[in-house]
């Protein structure tokens, strides 16, 4: 008997709380850097189409229905003749032989019937044992090939099973929805019924064995999404969201993002309850230029246009998925908002086609589309109690199935999704191609802002030799402005400033980017007691006072006043202002080879600043590749500039 198990509210509101969950779960498994992953060949147990043959019982000898008087008829005539002639011997034999013959035949039949019953029942017992062994084998194969969700979550660490299901598998997109009881897959074959004059108890026993339905117990209940291109899920919003979480977790781990793309149409509040999906690689196109998540009409339109571009060619053709799968991924659309789904016409066109062209729809609102071939009812109240039911709408010969949704640990699931977000597939087709774009997070080798781990990097890394303080400040003040990460960085920086000793060395104003990979620069400025970078014009807008009453307007104003939005004149004015504020002894203008604007204006900037009394050196170099610049020349120029500034400072105070 199945017992009702309620879907956990936590599973329904599956929120990625980085501080309380992601930072404390499985620390030995955490990896901040993005990894390239090679898929392993999938290994699974063979199921096979087995048939168990059962023979009919041997025929009974049959009852002899001839009366004794008729059996003795001819003998009695001969006996009468013998009596008239006085032949006593013939008279005795004509009476005794029929009697003895009938007794022997009856004894022989009883012995045969006893052996027939014994041997055939032994045979049926062996066949019953064969059926039970097949039942155990099928249960074991199904559980190993399609394990429960709690085991699937561990695939992100095992690696050999991560993304192992491919579009060439015969069970591609067969997804486990839970566990339940299903009929034995093997066929039990026996000869058909024949008319017989007499009843046979062994035939009744044979029929009882073959007609008893053998059930596989607590095995995976699967839905083939490739065959069922429209599936409706019904239940409360909490139950539907919780169940969809179990599907998404499986899809993200079992199928790679180059073969399966996940498309979400949901309200903003629903996205808040499934925040982890924003970081899945499956929700991005191959160029990572569009995220396939829509929470409003505008985003739904963009997603629809993208799908139309991808599917338009096959909407008018007669091609099937088998002919398409090598060209593009399969799209699984999960729609929790009917309003947004109605605005994406291409999805309706695809699911109405007779053949699959690489898109399936899963809906999670009450009004299921008429194209649905399967409906899942969650926590439905029935005569047997509260159940989850799988209803086959189109296949009328299939009986409805009941199932239990797999349970899982929320913390483990969130950690698995975090690792997955930082895992990238090594694709041969992209191995020798330059990407069209590189995102900010990709430059740091992470999938999410939270995985930058600013506090950890600040604690365990030398900020100058790794990314430099100024480079951190650029990102925090611009790209991550207004985020929790930026706030945390600022608080740590303020704490650092409070505890830092006073610097008595030379104070230098740095202009433009910093060649943080150039060894002489690191040797000159890294924790030096004689020479410090007191300010950098790249983050000069961070010194602006901001109005807390309207933080968004304040951040926008700060961004607009970035010196690189204006003319060279404004850059010079800001440099003069920063030099006065920090009491700079000199300035270094880094003329990065890739920045023509700075190189062209470097002479003008140097002349104006030196006229204003700030000694300035133009340092040529490559901020991206230190090999393009001679370390010896850079070191010589920095040492000479430092000696000059030191001499000026002595003369100033003499």
C-alpha positions in Angstrom: 0.0 0.0 0.0 1.3 3.4 -1.0 1.3 6.2 1.6 0.9 9.9 0.8 4.1 11.9 0.9 3.6 15.7 0.7 5.9 17.7 -1.5 8.1 19.8 0.8 7.4 23.5 0.8 11.2 24.0 0.6 11.3 22.1 -2.7 8.5 24.4 -3.9 10.4 27.6 -2.9 13.8 26.4 -4.0 15.9 29.5 -3.4 19.6 29.9 -3.7 20.6 31.5 -0.4 24.3 31.9 -0.9 25.2 32.9 2.6 23.2 30.3 4.4 23.5 27.4 2.0 26.2 27.7 -0.7 29.0 28.9 1.6 28.6 26.1 4.1 27.7 23.0 2.2 30.3 20.4 1.2 33.3 22.7 1.6 35.6 19.9 0.4 33.7 19.8 -2.9 33.5 23.5 -3.6 35.5 24.7 -6.6 35.5 28.4 -7.5 37.1 28.1 -10.9 35.3 27.1 -14.0 36.3 23.7 -15.3 36.2 22.2 -18.8 34.6 18.8 -18.9 34.8 15.8 -21.2 31.8 13.5 -21.3 32.3 9.8 -20.6 30.6 7.1 -22.6 27.4 6.0 -21.0 27.2 2.5 -19.5 23.9 0.9 -18.7 22.4 -2.5 -18.1 20.6 -4.2 -21.0 16.9 -4.6 -20.5 15.9 -6.8 -23.4 12.5 -8.1 -24.6 12.2 -11.4 -22.8 9.4 -13.9 -23.4 8.7 -16.7 -20.8 7.2 -19.7 -22.6 4.9 -22.0 -20.7 3.7 -25.3 -22.2 0.2 -26.7 -21.9 -0.2 -29.7 -19.5 -0.1 -33.2 -21.0 -3.5 -34.6 -22.0 -5.3 -36.8 -19.4 -5.8 -40.5 -20.3 -9.6 -39.9 -20.3 -12.4 -41.7 -18.6 -13.7 -45.1 -19.9 -17.4 -44.7 -20.2 -18.3 -48.3 -21.4 -20.5 -50.1 -18.9 -19.3 -53.5 -17.6 -22.4 -55.3 -19.0 -21.5 -54.0 -22.5 -17.9 -54.9 -22.1 -18.9 -58.5 -21.1 -21.5 -58.9 -23.9 -19.5 -61.1 -26.3 -17.9 -63.0 -23.4 -21.3 -63.8 -22.0 -22.5 -65.3 -25.3 -19.4 -67.4 -25.4 -19.9 -68.4 -21.8 -23.5 -69.5 -22.5 -22.3 -71.7 -25.3 -19.6 -73.2 -23.0 -22.2 -73.8 -20.3 -24.5 -75.7 -22.8 -21.5 -77.8 -24.0 -20.2 -78.4 -20.5 -16.9 -76.5 -21.0 -16.2 -75.1 -17.5 -12.8 -73.6 -18.4 -14.2 -71.5 -21.2 -17.1 -70.4 -19.0 -14.7 -69.2 -16.2 -12.4 -67.3 -18.6 -15.2 -65.6 -20.4 -16.4 -64.1 -17.0 -13.1 -63.4 -15.2 -11.0 -61.8 -18.0 -13.3 -58.8 -18.6 -13.5 -58.2 -14.8 -9.7 -58.3 -14.4 -9.1 -56.1 -17.5 -11.4 -53.4 -16.3 -9.7 -53.3 -12.9 -6.2 -53.1 -14.3 -7.1 -50.3 -16.7 -8.6 -48.2 -13.9 -5.4 -48.6 -11.7 -3.2 -47.6 -14.7 -5.2 -44.5 -15.3 -5.1 -43.4 -11.7 -1.3 -43.9 -11.6 -0.8 -41.9 -14.8 -3.0 -39.0 -13.6 -1.1 -38.9 -10.3 2.2 -38.6 -12.2 0.8 -36.1 -14.6 -0.4 -33.8 -11.8 2.9 -34.1 -9.9 5.2 -33.5 -12.8 3.3 -30.6 -14.3 2.9 -28.8 -11.0 6.7 -29.1 -10.6 7.0 -27.5 -14.0 4.7 -24.7 -13.1 6.6 -24.1 -9.9 9.8 -23.8 -11.9 8.2 -21.3 -14.3 6.8 -19.3 -11.4 10.4 -19.1 -10.0 11.6 -18.0 -13.4 9.0 -15.2 -13.4 10.0 -14.0 -10.0 13.7 -14.0 -11.0 12.8 -11.9 -14.1 10.8 -9.6 -11.8 13.9 -9.1 -9.6 16.1 -8.6 -12.6 13.9 -6.0 -14.2 13.6 -4.1 -10.9 17.3 -4.0 -10.5 18.0 -2.9 -14.1 15.4 -0.1 -13.9 16.7 1.2 -10.6 20.3 1.2 -11.8 19.6 2.8 -15.2 17.3 5.4 -13.8 18.2 6.0 -10.1 16.4 8.3 -7.7 17.1 12.0 -7.7 19.3 12.0 -4.6 21.8 9.7 -6.4 21.6 11.8 -9.6 22.7 14.9 -7.7 26.0 13.2 -6.9 26.8 12.9 -10.6 28.3 16.4 -10.6 31.1 15.0 -8.5 31.4 11.5 -10.0 31.8 13.1 -13.4 31.6 9.8 -15.3 27.8 10.0 -15.3 27.5 13.7 -15.7 25.7 14.7 -19.0 26.1 11.0 -20.1 22.7 10.8 -21.8 23.0 11.8 -25.5 20.5 12.5 -28.3 21.5 9.2 -30.0 20.3 7.1 -27.0 17.0 5.2 -27.5 15.9 6.6 -24.1 16.9 10.2 -24.9 14.7 12.5 -22.8 13.1 9.7 -20.9 12.8 11.4 -17.5 12.0 9.9 -14.1 9.0 11.5 -12.4 9.1 9.3 -9.3 8.7 5.7 -8.2 5.7 3.3 -8.3 4.4 -0.1 -9.3 4.3 -1.1 -13.0 3.5 -4.4 -14.7 6.3 -6.9 -15.6 7.8 -6.0 -18.9 8.5 -9.6 -20.0 5.8 -11.4 -21.9 4.4 -14.7 -20.5 3.3 -16.9 -23.4 1.3 -20.1 -23.3 -0.9 -22.0 -25.8 -4.3 -20.6 -26.4 -7.6 -22.0 -25.0 -9.1 -25.0 -26.9 -12.4 -26.6 -26.5 -12.3 -29.8 -24.4 -15.1 -32.2 -23.4 -13.6 -32.7 -20.0 -12.4 -30.2 -17.3 -8.7 -30.3 -16.4 -7.5 -28.9 -13.1 -4.0 -28.4 -14.5 -5.3 -26.0 -17.2 -7.0 -24.0 -14.4 -3.7 -23.8 -12.6 -1.9 -22.7 -15.8 -4.5 -20.0 -16.4 -4.2 -18.8 -12.8 -0.4 -18.4 -13.2 -0.5 -16.6 -16.6 -3.5 -14.4 -15.8 -2.1 -13.1 -12.5 -0.5 -9.7 -13.1 3.1 -9.6 -11.8 4.0 -6.0 -10.7 7.4 -4.5 -10.4 7.5 -2.7 -7.0 8.9 0.8 -6.3 10.6 1.1 -9.6 11.2 4.3 -11.7 8.1 5.8 -13.4 9.3 7.3 -16.6 7.9 9.9 -19.1 9.3 10.0 -22.6 9.4 13.7 -23.4 10.4 13.0 -26.9 7.2 11.1 -27.6 4.9 13.2 -25.4 5.6 16.7 -26.8 2.9 18.4 -24.6 2.6 17.5 -20.9 0.3 19.2 -18.4 1.0 19.3 -14.7 -2.0 20.0 -12.4 -2.0 20.8 -8.7 -1.4 23.6 -6.3 1.3 26.1 -7.3 3.5 24.8 -4.4 3.2 21.2 -5.6 3.7 22.1 -9.3 6.8 24.2 -8.5 8.2 21.5 -6.3 7.7 18.8 -8.9 9.2 20.9 -11.7 12.3 21.4 -9.5 12.8 17.6 -9.6 12.5 17.5 -13.4 14.9 20.5 -13.9 17.5 19.0 -11.6 17.5 15.8 -13.5 17.5 17.4 -16.9 20.4 19.7 -16.0 22.6 16.9 -14.7 21.7 14.1 -17.2 21.7 16.0 -20.4 24.4 18.4 -21.6 23.6 22.0 -22.6 24.8 21.5 -26.1 22.0 19.0 -26.8 19.2 20.2 -24.5 18.2 23.8 -23.9 15.7 24.7 -21.1 13.3 27.6 -21.8 11.3 29.1 -18.9 8.1 31.2 -19.1 7.1 32.3 -15.7 6.2 35.3 -13.5 8.9 37.3 -11.7 7.7 35.9 -8.3 7.9 32.3 -9.6 11.5 33.0 -10.8 12.3 34.2 -7.3 11.2 30.7 -6.1 13.5 29.0 -8.6 16.5 31.4 -8.6 19.0 28.7 -9.2 17.9 28.2 -12.9 19.4 31.6 -13.8 22.8 30.1 -13.5 22.3 26.9 -15.4 24.3 26.7 -18.7 21.2 25.1 -20.3 19.3 28.4 -20.3 21.8 30.2 -22.5 22.2 30.0 -26.3 25.5 28.7 -27.6 26.9 32.3 -27.8 25.7 33.1 -24.3 24.1 36.2 -25.8 20.5 35.4 -24.8 19.1 33.8 -21.7 16.0 31.7 -22.4 14.1 32.9 -19.4 11.1 35.2 -19.8 9.2 36.9 -16.9 7.3 39.5 -18.9 5.9 40.1 -22.4 9.0 41.8 -23.7 11.3 38.9 -22.7 8.8 36.4 -24.0 8.8 38.1 -27.4 12.6 37.9 -27.5 12.6 34.2 -26.6 9.9 33.6 -29.2 11.9 35.3 -31.9 14.9 33.3 -31.0 13.0 30.0 -31.1 11.4 31.0 -34.4 14.8 31.6 -35.9 16.0 28.2 -34.7 12.9 26.2 -35.8 11.6 28.2 -38.7 13.3 26.0 -41.4 11.8 22.8 -39.9 8.3 24.2 -39.4 7.7 24.1 -43.1 9.7 20.9 -43.9 8.9 17.2 -43.4 12.1 16.5 -41.5 11.9 14.4 -38.3 14.0 14.8 -35.2 16.3 12.0 -36.2 17.3 14.1 -39.2 17.7 17.3 -37.1 19.4 16.2 -33.9 23.0 16.6 -35.3 22.3 20.2 -36.3 20.8 21.8 -33.1 19.7 21.1 -29.5 16.3 20.0 -28.3 14.3 22.7 -26.6 12.2 21.9 -23.5 9.8 24.7 -22.7 8.6 24.9 -19.1 5.7 27.3 -18.9 4.2 28.3 -15.5 2.5 31.4 -17.0 -0.3 30.8 -19.5 -0.3 34.5 -20.4 3.4 34.4 -21.5 2.9 31.1 -23.3 0.0 32.5 -25.3 2.4 35.3 -26.5 4.9 32.8 -28.0 3.1 31.6 -31.2 5.9 29.4 -32.4 5.6 27.0 -29.5 1.9 26.3 -30.4 2.9 25.7 -34.1 5.6 23.2 -33.1 3.5 21.1 -30.8 0.7 20.9 -33.3 2.9 19.3 -35.9 2.5 15.6 -36.4 6.2 14.8 -36.1 8.6 16.2 -33.5 11.1 18.8 -34.8 12.9 19.2 -31.5 10.7 21.0 -29.0 8.5 19.7 -26.1 6.2 21.7 -23.8 5.6 21.2 -20.1 2.9 23.4 -18.6 2.3 24.1 -14.9 -1.0 26.0 -14.9 -4.6 24.7 -14.5 -5.8 25.0 -18.1 -3.7 22.3 -19.9 -3.3 22.7 -23.7 -5.5 20.5 -25.8 -2.4 19.0 -27.4 -1.3 17.4 -24.1 -0.9 13.6 -24.4 -0.1 13.1 -20.7 -1.4 14.8 -17.6 0.2 14.6 -14.2 -2.2 15.2 -11.3 -0.3 16.0 -8.1 -1.7 15.2 -4.6 -5.1 14.4 -6.2 -7.7 13.2 -3.7 -9.1 9.8 -4.8 -11.1 6.9 -3.3 -7.8 5.3 -2.4 -6.6 8.5 -0.7 -4.3 11.3 -1.9 -2.2 10.3 -4.9 0.0 11.5 -7.7 -1.4 10.2 -10.9 0.0 9.8 -14.4 -2.8 9.9 -16.9 -2.4 8.8 -20.5 -4.8 11.0 -22.5 -4.1 9.7 -26.0 -3.1 6.0 -25.4 -6.4 4.7 -24.2 -5.1 1.1 -23.8 -2.7 2.3 -21.1 -3.9 2.3 -17.5 -3.2 5.3 -15.3 -0.3 5.0 -13.0 0.3 6.3 -9.4 3.7 7.4 -8.3 5.7 9.1 -5.5 7.8 12.1 -6.2 11.5 11.6 -5.4 12.7 13.3 -2.2 16.0 15.1 -2.0 18.1 17.3 0.2 17.7 21.0 -0.7 21.3 21.9 0.4 22.8 19.1 -1.6 20.8 20.1 -4.7 21.8 23.8 -4.5 25.5 22.8 -4.1 25.2 20.5 -7.1 23.7 23.3 -9.2 26.5 25.7 -8.1 29.1 23.2 -9.3 27.2 22.6 -12.5 27.0 26.4 -13.2 30.8 26.5 -13.1 31.3 23.5 -15.4 31.8 23.9 -19.1 31.7 21.2 -21.7 34.8 20.8 -23.9 33.4 20.9 -27.4 35.6 19.8 -30.4 33.6 22.2 -32.7 34.6 25.2 -30.5 38.2 24.1 -29.5 39.8 26.2 -32.2 37.3 29.0 -32.4 37.4 32.4 -30.7 34.3 33.2 -28.8 32.1 36.1 -30.1 31.9 37.5 -26.6 33.5 37.0 -23.2 31.4 37.9 -20.2 32.7 39.5 -17.0 32.1 36.3 -15.0 33.9 34.2 -17.7 37.0 36.3 -17.3 37.1 35.2 -13.7 36.3 31.6 -14.6 33.0 31.4 -12.7 29.4 31.1 -13.6 27.8 33.4 -11.0 28.5 36.6 -9.2 28.3 34.8 -5.8 31.1 32.5 -6.9 33.6 35.4 -7.2 34.0 34.8 -3.4 35.4 38.3 -2.9 35.9 37.7 0.8 37.8 34.5 0.2 40.0 36.0 -2.5 40.8 39.0 -0.4 41.7 36.8 2.5 43.9 34.2 0.7 45.3 36.1 -2.2 47.8 39.0 -2.6 45.4 41.5 -4.3 48.2 43.2 -6.2 49.8 40.1 -7.6 46.5 38.4 -8.5 44.1 41.1 -9.8 45.3 44.3 -8.0 43.3 46.5 -5.7 42.6 48.9 -8.5 41.2 46.3 -10.8 38.9 45.0 -8.1 37.8 48.6 -7.5 37.0 49.0 -11.2 34.7 46.0 -11.1 33.1 46.8 -7.8 32.4 50.5 -8.6 31.1 49.8 -12.1 30.0 46.3 -13.2 28.8 45.2 -9.8 27.7 48.6 -8.4 24.7 48.2 -6.1 25.2 44.5 -5.5 25.7 42.7 -2.2 29.1 41.6 -3.5 30.2 45.2 -4.0 28.9 46.2 -0.5 30.9 43.3 1.1 34.0 44.3 -0.8 33.7 48.0 0.3 33.2 47.0 3.9 36.3 44.8 3.8 38.3 47.6 2.1 37.2 50.1 4.8 38.3 47.7 7.5 41.6 47.2 5.8 42.1 51.0 5.5 41.4 51.5 9.2 44.0 48.9 10.2 46.6 49.9 7.7 49.8 51.7 9.0 50.6 55.1 7.7 52.7 55.1 4.5 55.8 57.3 4.7 57.0 56.6 1.2 56.4 58.2 -2.2 52.7 58.7 -3.2 52.0 58.1 -6.9 48.9 58.9 -9.0 48.4 56.1 -11.5 46.5 56.9 -14.7 44.8 54.4 -17.0 44.9 50.6 -16.5 47.5 48.9 -14.4 49.9 46.2 -15.9 49.3 44.0 -13.0 51.1 41.0 -14.6 54.4 43.0 -15.2 56.9 41.7 -12.7 58.9 45.1 -12.2 55.6 46.8 -11.5 54.7 44.3 -8.8 58.2 44.5 -7.3 58.0 48.3 -7.2 54.5 48.7 -5.7 53.7 45.4 -3.9 53.6 46.2 -0.2 56.4 48.6 -0.6 57.3 51.0 2.2 58.9 53.4 -0.2 56.4 53.8 -3.0 52.6 53.6 -3.0 49.8 54.0 -5.5 47.6 56.6 -3.7 44.9 56.9 -6.4 43.9 55.7 -9.9 41.8 57.8 -12.3 40.0 54.7 -13.5 38.0 54.6 -10.3 37.9 58.4 -9.7 34.1 58.4 -10.0 34.1 56.4 -6.8 35.1 59.6 -4.9 31.8 61.3 -5.8 29.3 61.9 -3.1 26.1 59.9 -3.7 22.6 60.8 -2.6 21.2 57.9 -0.6 17.6 59.0 -1.1 17.6 57.7 -4.7 20.4 55.1 -5.0 19.6 54.2 -8.6 19.8 57.8 -9.8 23.0 58.2 -7.7 24.6 55.2 -9.3 23.6 56.4 -12.8 25.0 59.9 -12.1 28.3 58.3 -10.9 28.6 56.2 -14.1 27.9 59.2 -16.3 30.6 61.2 -14.7 33.2 58.5 -15.4 36.2 60.4 -16.8 36.3 58.1 -19.8 32.9 59.4 -20.9 34.4 62.9 -21.4 37.2 64.6 -23.2 41.0 64.5 -22.4 40.5 67.9 -20.7 38.3 66.3 -18.1 40.8 63.5 -17.5 43.5 66.1 -16.9 41.3 68.0 -14.5 40.5 64.8 -12.6 44.2 63.9 -12.4 45.0 67.3 -11.0 42.2 67.0 -8.4 43.3 63.5 -7.3 46.9 64.6 -7.1 45.9 67.4 -4.7 43.6 65.2 -2.6 46.2 62.5 -2.1 49.2 64.8 -2.0 50.8 62.8 -4.8 54.6 63.2 -5.4 54.3 62.2 -9.1 52.1 60.6 -11.7 52.5 57.6 -14.0 50.5 57.5 -17.2 50.4 53.9 -18.6 50.2 54.0 -22.4 48.6 50.6 -23.1 49.4 49.5 -26.6 45.7 48.7 -27.3 44.4 52.1 -26.3 44.9 54.6 -29.1 43.1 57.4 -27.2 45.4 57.4 -24.3 48.5 57.0 -26.4 47.5 60.0 -28.6 46.7 62.2 -25.6 49.7 61.1 -23.4 52.0 63.9 -24.4 49.3 66.6 -23.7 48.5 65.0 -20.3 52.1 64.9 -19.3 52.8 68.5 -20.3 49.7 69.9 -18.5 50.4 68.0 -15.3 54.1 68.9 -15.2 53.2 72.5 -15.8 50.9 72.2 -12.8 53.8 70.9 -10.7 53.2 67.1 -10.9 56.2 65.2 -12.3 54.8 62.7 -14.8 56.2 59.6 -16.5 54.7 57.9 -19.6 55.2 54.2 -19.2 54.6 52.3 -22.5 53.5 48.6 -22.2 50.9 45.9 -22.8 48.5 45.5 -19.9 47.3 42.1 -21.2 50.5 40.4 -22.2 53.7 41.2 -20.2 55.8 39.4 -22.8 55.3 42.3 -25.2 57.3 44.6 -22.9 60.9 44.3 -21.7 61.0 43.8 -17.9 64.4 45.3 -17.8 63.4 48.6 -19.5 60.3 48.9 -17.3 62.4 48.3 -14.1 65.0 50.8 -15.2 62.5 53.5 -15.9 60.6 52.9 -12.6 63.8 53.1 -10.6 64.9 56.3 -12.3 61.5 57.9 -11.8 61.5 56.9 -8.1 64.9 58.4 -7.6 63.8 61.6 -9.2 60.7 61.8 -7.0 62.7 61.0 -3.9 65.2 63.8 -4.8 62.3 66.3 -5.4 60.7 65.4 -2.1 64.0 65.9 -0.2 64.5 69.3 -1.9 60.9 70.3 -1.1 61.4 69.6 2.7 65.0 70.9 2.9 
